[in-house]
């Protein structure tokens, strides 16, 4: 997010790598774990909400 104001802080394309195993582990140990604990079996994503840029702030 800091790179929005300072592009030099953005990672290079070669640094943007994540393996399938890393992704699978991150989801299983966080999102899926919480869903199981809460008795959930479905997540609905809103494409419209994703463009609202909540992660950027004011």
MDAnalysis code that builds the backbone (N, CA, C; Angstrom):
import MDAnalysis as mda
import numpy as np

u = mda.Universe.empty(174, n_residues=58, atom_resindex=np.repeat(np.arange(58), 3), trajectory=True)
u.add_TopologyAttr("name", ["N", "CA", "C"] * 58)
u.add_TopologyAttr("resid", np.arange(1, 59))
u.add_TopologyAttr("resname", ["UNK", "UNK", "UNK", "UNK", "UNK", "UNK", "UNK", "UNK", "UNK", "UNK", "UNK", "UNK", "UNK", "UNK", "UNK", "UNK", "UNK", "UNK", "UNK", "UNK", "UNK", "UNK", "UNK", "UNK", "UNK", "UNK", "UNK", "UNK", "UNK", "UNK", "UNK", "UNK", "UNK", "UNK", "UNK", "UNK", "UNK", "UNK", "UNK", "UNK", "UNK", "UNK", "UNK", "UNK", "UNK", "UNK", "UNK", "UNK", "UNK", "UNK", "UNK", "UNK", "UNK", "UNK", "UNK", "UNK", "UNK", "UNK"])
u.atoms.positions = np.array([
    [0.835, -1.192, 0.000],
    [0.000, 0.000, 0.000],
    [0.878, 1.254, 0.000],
    [1.998, 1.199, 0.701],
    [2.892, 2.362, 0.738],
    [3.377, 2.726, -0.655],
    [3.459, 1.737, -1.538],
    [3.959, 2.019, -2.887],
    [2.961, 2.802, -3.736],
    [1.729, 2.958, -3.272],
    [0.780, 3.799, -4.007],
    [1.250, 5.245, -4.007],
    [1.852, 5.663, -2.888],
    [2.377, 7.026, -2.792],
    [3.842, 7.108, -3.202],
    [4.569, 6.005, -3.040],
    [5.994, 5.963, -3.359],
    [6.267, 4.727, -4.206],
    [6.129, 4.829, -5.522],
    [6.282, 3.666, -6.400],
    [7.606, 2.916, -6.233],
    [8.654, 3.591, -5.776],
    [9.950, 2.928, -5.590],
    [9.880, 1.843, -4.517],
    [8.883, 1.894, -3.640],
    [8.729, 0.891, -2.583],
    [8.062, -0.390, -3.072],
    [7.518, -0.364, -4.259],
    [6.815, -1.534, -4.799],
    [7.809, -2.659, -5.088],
    [7.407, -3.902, -4.840],
    [8.299, -5.026, -5.158],
    [8.432, -5.187, -6.669],
    [9.527, -5.784, -7.079],
    [9.696, -6.057, -8.507],
    [8.845, -7.265, -8.880],
    [8.587, -7.432, -10.149],
    [7.772, -8.552, -10.621],
    [8.392, -9.883, -10.203],
    [9.711, -9.975, -10.228],
    [10.375, -11.231, -9.860],
    [10.199, -11.571, -8.382],
    [9.895, -10.580, -7.542],
    [9.666, -10.823, -6.113],
    [8.238, -11.298, -5.830],
    [7.357, -11.157, -6.784],
    [5.953, -11.513, -6.592],
    [5.726, -12.980, -6.949],
    [6.281, -13.863, -6.168],
    [6.170, -15.299, -6.416],
    [5.622, -15.985, -5.177],
    [4.666, -16.871, -5.371],
    [4.154, -17.708, -4.297],
    [3.816, -19.061, -4.921],
    [4.233, -20.110, -4.248],
    [3.991, -21.445, -4.797],
    [2.566, -21.895, -4.474],
    [2.109, -22.895, -5.180],
    [0.789, -23.462, -4.899],
    [0.730, -23.975, -3.467],
    [1.815, -24.604, -3.007],
    [1.852, -25.135, -1.641],
    [1.767, -24.022, -0.605],
    [2.470, -22.903, -0.839],
    [2.407, -21.770, 0.087],
    [0.993, -21.195, 0.143],
    [0.376, -21.056, -1.001],
    [-0.984, -20.530, -1.069],
    [-1.965, -21.468, -0.380],
    [-1.865, -22.754, -0.682],
    [-2.738, -23.761, -0.081],
    [-2.592, -23.761, 1.443],
    [-1.355, -23.711, 1.939],
    [-1.106, -23.713, 3.378],
    [-1.671, -22.458, 4.043],
    [-1.479, -21.299, 3.416],
    [-1.982, -20.047, 3.986],
    [-3.501, -20.056, 4.092],
    [-4.170, -20.563, 3.084],
    [-5.634, -20.603, 3.098],
    [-6.137, -21.637, 4.100],
    [-5.528, -22.815, 4.108],
    [-5.977, -23.887, 5.002],
    [-5.777, -23.528, 6.466],
    [-4.669, -22.871, 6.788],
    [-4.383, -22.583, 8.195],
    [-5.027, -21.292, 8.686],
    [-5.663, -20.559, 7.819],
    [-6.314, -19.309, 8.223],
    [-7.792, -19.320, 7.845],
    [-8.101, -18.980, 6.608],
    [-9.491, -18.866, 6.153],
    [-10.289, -20.148, 6.366],
    [-9.779, -21.276, 5.877],
    [-10.535, -22.531, 5.988],
    [-10.665, -22.989, 7.436],
    [-9.622, -22.768, 8.234],
    [-9.681, -23.135, 9.657],
    [-10.788, -22.349, 10.361],
    [-10.835, -21.054, 10.136],
    [-11.866, -20.229, 10.768],
    [-13.260, -20.616, 10.286],
    [-13.380, -20.909, 9.008],
    [-14.684, -21.319, 8.478],
    [-15.148, -22.617, 9.137],
    [-14.239, -23.588, 9.288],
    [-14.602, -24.858, 9.938],
    [-15.027, -24.623, 11.379],
    [-14.258, -23.783, 12.104],
    [-14.567, -23.492, 13.507],
    [-15.936, -22.837, 13.651],
    [-16.347, -22.077, 12.666],
    [-17.616, -21.342, 12.728],
    [-18.759, -22.069, 12.029],
    [-18.491, -23.274, 11.539],
    [-19.534, -24.070, 10.899],
    [-19.933, -23.574, 9.521],
    [-19.038, -22.873, 8.858],
    [-19.333, -22.335, 7.527],
    [-18.799, -23.276, 6.456],
    [-19.491, -23.343, 5.332],
    [-18.998, -24.156, 4.224],
    [-19.073, -23.424, 2.886],
    [-19.332, -22.113, 2.939],
    [-19.458, -21.342, 1.709],
    [-19.034, -19.903, 1.963],
    [-18.277, -19.344, 1.042],
    [-17.921, -17.928, 1.081],
    [-18.334, -17.319, -0.249],
    [-19.030, -16.199, -0.193],
    [-19.464, -15.513, -1.408],
    [-18.647, -14.231, -1.538],
    [-17.972, -14.078, -2.663],
    [-17.175, -12.890, -2.919],
    [-17.957, -11.950, -3.820],
    [-17.902, -10.667, -3.496],
    [-18.590, -9.669, -4.295],
    [-17.590, -8.963, -5.209],
    [-17.693, -9.152, -6.512],
    [-16.775, -8.450, -7.423],
    [-16.887, -6.936, -7.292],
    [-18.070, -6.449, -7.051],
    [-18.255, -5.007, -6.924],
    [-17.510, -4.480, -5.695],
    [-17.590, -5.173, -4.575],
    [-16.914, -4.727, -3.357],
    [-15.399, -4.735, -3.519],
    [-14.878, -5.622, -4.329],
    [-13.422, -5.683, -4.497],
    [-12.875, -4.418, -5.147],
    [-13.688, -3.704, -5.893],
    [-13.242, -2.470, -6.534],
    [-13.380, -1.255, -5.618],
    [-13.877, -1.459, -4.396],
    [-14.055, -0.343, -3.474],
    [-12.744, 0.030, -2.787],
    [-11.725, -0.808, -2.917],
    [-10.375, -0.538, -2.401],
    [-10.363, -0.263, -0.898],
    [-11.042, -1.091, -0.126],
    [-11.049, -0.935, 1.326],
    [-9.643, -1.015, 1.917],
    [-8.761, -1.732, 1.257],
    [-7.407, -1.929, 1.754],
    [-6.522, -0.690, 1.595],
    [-6.985, 0.318, 0.888],
    [-6.155, 1.494, 0.637],
    [-6.375, 2.580, 1.686],
    [-7.530, 2.701, 2.237],
    [-7.795, 3.727, 3.239],
    [-8.322, 4.994, 2.607],
    [-8.351, 6.057, 3.394],
    [-8.940, 7.299, 2.883],
    [-7.929, 8.071, 2.124],
])
